[in-house]
Amino acid sequence: MTHAAPPSEPPAGTTIARVLFREARPADAGALLAVKQQLDRETSFMLLEPDERTETAQNIAADLQCLAGSNSVVILAEGPGGVVGYIDARGGEFRRNRATAYVVIGVLATAGGQGVGSGLLRAIERWAPAHGVHRLELTVMAHNERARRLYERMGFEVEGQRRECLTVDGELADELYMGKLLPSRPASPPPP
């Protein structure tokens, strides 16, 4: 099996087209919650509906504090007006699944089509090897063609389908499982 290397990009914590991609800190909890709540209101492609989100800024801050140094991370996309998107990667908690991270990504409609989603995916791919993550996986609603095309363009492949597993706007919808294997960390050079 071959693995495509991620495109060369500036490191996390740098700007691309006036958007800064950086790891979230506990102090970002309020802004992250606001973005999640806005996404709940403006799109039916995220899992939660507007009245279903129960987490608080305090919960998010505590969670972000616990992520430090682990195989999980939240990376923010921050534009001139504030946070416009995020990617949340949760690594497995056991030895057998620690190298796999489940990804959730959200980009506000006002930032759509500007490279924020692909920038977030590149940021997580740069972060992953140093944290022991070799595989990224996610789910996407089958009718979300735009997101599916982005994931495929970024090297994700459809690995399975759950039929009629979600109810979206009163209609049953399929969900696709997608995954991407990242290049293994290069072996250390032999001693001289």
N, C-alpha and C positions, 0 to 999 in steps of 0.2 A: 504494500500500500504506500502511495506517495503522499507527502505532506507539502502543501504550498506554504512558503514563508509569507508572513504578513508584509504588506507593502511598507517600504521605508517611510517613516514618519518621524516628526520631532518627538522627543520623550514626553511622557505625561507631565503636566504642570507647565506646558507651553501653550501658546496660542496658535490656532489655525483659523484663518479668515475671521479674526476678531472674536473667536470663541476659545475660552480657556478650558482644558480638560484636566481635572485634578481630583485627587481622592477627597471624599467628603470627610469632614471632621464633626465632632459632636455639636459645635457651634452652628453648623449648617442645617441642623435638624428642622428648624422652622421653615426654611426655604425649600428643603426637600419635601416636607409634608405639603406645602402649598402647591408645588409642582404636581405631586401625586393627586391631590384633590382637584386641580385644574384638569388633569388628564381624565379623571373619573367623569368630569362634567362634559368634556369636549369630544370624547371618542368612545365608541362602543367596542374598540379593539383591545382595551385593557380588561382584566378579569373583573374588577370591582365596579359596581354601579355607584353613583354619587352618595347614596345613603348607607353604603355597606362598610366604608372604611372606619375602623374603630381605633387605629393607632393614633398616638399623640406625639407631639414634638418631643416630650420627655422620653417616651418609649424609643423613638428613633435615635435620640441622642445617646441613650444607654446602649442601644444596639451598635451604633457606630463606634462607641468606645470599646466594645468587646471585639470588634473586627480587627483592631490594630494587631499586626504581626501574624494574622491567620491566613488561611487560604480562601478568604472571602473579602469582598471589598465593594464599596459603592463609589463610583466615579461620577462627578458632576460635569455638565457642560454649562459653562457660565458665559453669557454674552454681556454686552454693555449694560443691559437693563436688569440683569440678574440671571438666575438659574433657568435654563431653557430645556434641560433634559438630564437624564441620568441613566446609568447602567448599574445594575446590582448583580453581582456574581457571588453565589453561595457555594462554597466548596463542600465536598462530602466530609462528614464528621468521623468516619471510621477509616482504618488503614486501607481497606479494600476500595474505598471510593474517594479518598482524599485528592486524587489527581483529576477529578471531574468537578466542574462548577456549573450550576444551573443559572442561567442568565435571564434577567428581566430588563427590558429597555423601554424607556418612554421619552418622547420628544414632543414638546408643545407644538400645536398647529402653526403658530407664528414662526417657528424655526424649521418647519418641515421643508424638505427639498433643498436645504442649504449645506448638506454634508455633515450635519450634527450626528445623525445616526451612525454613519460610517466612521466618523471620528471617534465616537464612543466605543464602537466595536474594535477599532484599531488600538485604542487606549487599553482596553481589557486584554487584548492579545499581547501587548507589550508588558503589561503587569504580570500576566499569568506565569511565565516560566520561572521567575524568581520566587514564586510562591508555591511551586510544586504542582501547578495545574497544567495538565496536558490535553484535556478535553473540555470543550465548551458545549453546552446543550441548552436548548430552549424549546418553547412551544409557540406556535403562531396559529391564529384562526385561518382556516383554509381559504376563506374569502378575502383575507387581507393581502391582496396581490402585491401591493406596494412594499410591504414589509418582507414578504416572501422573496421578492426579487432582490431586495437589499441583502438579505441573508445569503441567498445563493451567490450573488456577486462577491460577497465577502468570504465565500468558500464553505458555507454551511450546506449540508445535504439533508434531504428528507430521509428519515430513517423509519418512519411509521406514521400511521394515521389513526386517530380515535374518531369513529363515526358518531355523529349526532350526540356529542358529549356535552355541549354547551347550549344554553338558550340565550340568544342575542336578539334583542328587539322582537321578542315573541316567536322567533323562528329557531329551529334546531340547527346547530352549526357543527362542522367537523373541526378538529384541531390536528395540526401536523407536529410531529416531533422532528426536530432538526438538530444536527450535531456537527462539530468541526474538531478534527484532531490537529493539535498544534505541533510544530516541530519539537522534537526532543531537545532538551538542553544539550549543547555541544559538550562532548567529553573534554575533560581537562587535558591540556597538552602534556605529552610525556616529559619527564624531567630531562634537562640537558645532559 
